[in-house]
Amino acid sequence: MLLRNLVISLGAALLQAKVTMSLELVPPPAPVYQPWQVTSLRYENKGSNKLISATIHNPNSYIAGSASHDRQVGFSKTTADCTAQWNGTSVLAFPQGVVQNCTLVEENHFASWTFEVLKAREAVESVDMIFTLTQYVTAYGGYWKVLTGATHFEEGIDFDQTCDENGDCSWSLKSEIIPIYVWTTTVSCKGDCQTL
């Protein structure tokens, strides 16, 4: 009886060890990344003074690469305000395709944003924008990830218009469609390079 109990206990232990090993061999699930979010967009037309401003948010935190002593370095969520201003009534004055630096909303020494307005007519019938996020760590041999995403806006669909008594008008995103989601593409990467 003692021998039989010993064999049963040994068998159960081996089975548990096999199950444990099997569980350990299963790779962790791939992280689920969310698209970027445009949480505000405004266009102002005040005589010859024009302005387009947008707020872009990356809601994802993810691993950049390995650090020393089996630790990992990560990139955190980040938000930026992006603004383009120009003066002139001619469409030639518009900074189309010019890369503009954005301002980080929160302090983050490992991220920078830029944006380009590819098309925006005088009456803002449509606006095409490209956002680019560069995240980087110089330590541990250096890790970086450059992501880009494009989006399109249409007057009458995405914007509400308001004008004052002087005829100066502005257009803002309709509250019911905020946020606007922007799907991204990885342009360049070193480290953990799973595509967002």
N, C-alpha and C positions, 0 to 999 in steps of 0.2 A: 504493500500500500504506500509506503514511504517513497519507494522508487518510482511508483506510478505518479504520485503527486509531484515528484521532482521533475519527471519528464514533461508533465503537463505545464508546470511553471516555466520550464526552460523553453518549451514550444511557444507559450504565450509571450515570453520575453523576446524571442526571436521574431515573432510576428509583429510585435510592437516596434522593434528596431527596424524591420523592413518597411513598415508603414511610415515611420519617422523619416527614414532615408528617402522614401518616395516623395514625401511632402517637401523635403529639403531640395530635391532635384527639380521641382516644378519652378520655372522662372516666375518672378513677380509680374503682375499685370502691367502693361504699358500705361504710362500716365495719360490721363485724359486732359488735353489742352483746350482752353476756351479761345474763341476768336477775340481780337482786340475790340474795343468799344469806343466809338465816337459819342461822347456824352453831351457835347455842345458844338454848334457851328453857327456862325453869325457873319453876315455880309452887310457892310454899311456903305452907303453911297451918299456922301454929303458934299454936293458940288463937285469940286475937282479932287476931294479927298476920299480915298477908297480904303477899305479895310476888310480883310477876311481873317477870322479867328476860329480856331477849333481846339477842343480838348480831346486828347486821345489817351486811352488807358489800356495797359497790358495787364490782365488779371492773373497771369500765370507766374508761379515760382517753380524753378526747375534746377536740376543739377548742371553745373558748368563742367566739372571734372573732378579728378581725385587730388586730394591734398596729402600731406604727410601723415604717417601713423594711421592709415586706413580711414581717414576722414575725407569728406567731400566738400567741395566749394559750390555754392549755389548762386543763382541769379534771382533777384526778388521782383515782386510786382512793381510797376512804375507807371506814372501818369505825367503828361506834359501838356502845356499850353503852347499852341502854335499860331503865330500871327504874321500876316503879310500886309504891309501898308505901302501905298503908292499915291502919287499925285499926278493928275492929268486926266483929261477927258478922252484922249485918244486911246484906242485899244492897244496901240504900240507901247503905251506907258505901263501896261499890266505886266508884272514879273512872271510871265508864263514860263514854266519849266525851270525856274530858278530855285535852287535848293536853299531852303530857309531853315535856320536853326530854331529849335523849340526850347522852351524853358521848363525845366523839371518842376513839378508841383511840390514834391518832397525831396529832401536831400538824398542823393544817390550818386556815389562817386564811381559807380561801375556801369553807368548807362547814359546814353545820349540819344535824342530824337531829332530827326529832320523831317521836313515835308515839302512837297512841291504841288503847286496848283497847275495842272496841265491845261485846263480849259475853264474859262469863266467869262461869259459874255457880259456886256454892260448891264443888261437887265437881269442877269443871273438866271437865264433860262436853264442852264445846266452847269454843274461844277464837277470836274474830275480831280481827285486828289490822290497823292501817293505819300504814305508815311513810311519812314525807315527807322528802325530801332537797332542801335548798336550796344551790346553789352559785353563787358570785357573785365578780365582779371589779369594783372601783370605778374602776380606771384605764381609759384609752383609751375614755372615754365610757360605760363600764359595760356589763358582760355578766352575764347570769344564766340559770339554768335551775332550775326547780322540778319535781321528779318525785315521783310517789306510787305506792305499790303496796300491795295488800291480800293477806292470806293467812288461811287457816283451819286450825285444829288440832282434832283429835278424840281424846278419851280412848279408850284401847283400840286406837287405830290409830297415833297419833303419839307417845304418851307411855308411859314406864315409870314406875310408881309405887313409892315406897318409904315406909315408915312406921317410926317408932321405938317404943320401949316405952311412951312417953307418949301414943301415938296421933297424934302430929304427923306429917303426911305432906307429901311433895313429889313433883312430877311433872317429868320432864325428857324432852327429845326422845330417841327411840330412836336409838342410834348408827348403825344401818344405813340410816336415812333422811336423815341429815345430808349435805349441806345441803338445806334446803327452798328451792326457787326461788320468787322473787317477781317477777312480770312487772310492768312499770312503764308509767305514762302520763305524758306531759309536760303539766303544768298551766299553766305560764307559762314564757316564754323570750324572751330578747333576745340576738342573735348568731347563731351556728351552731346552728340549731334542728332538726337531724335527730332524729326521734323515737327514743327508746330502747325 
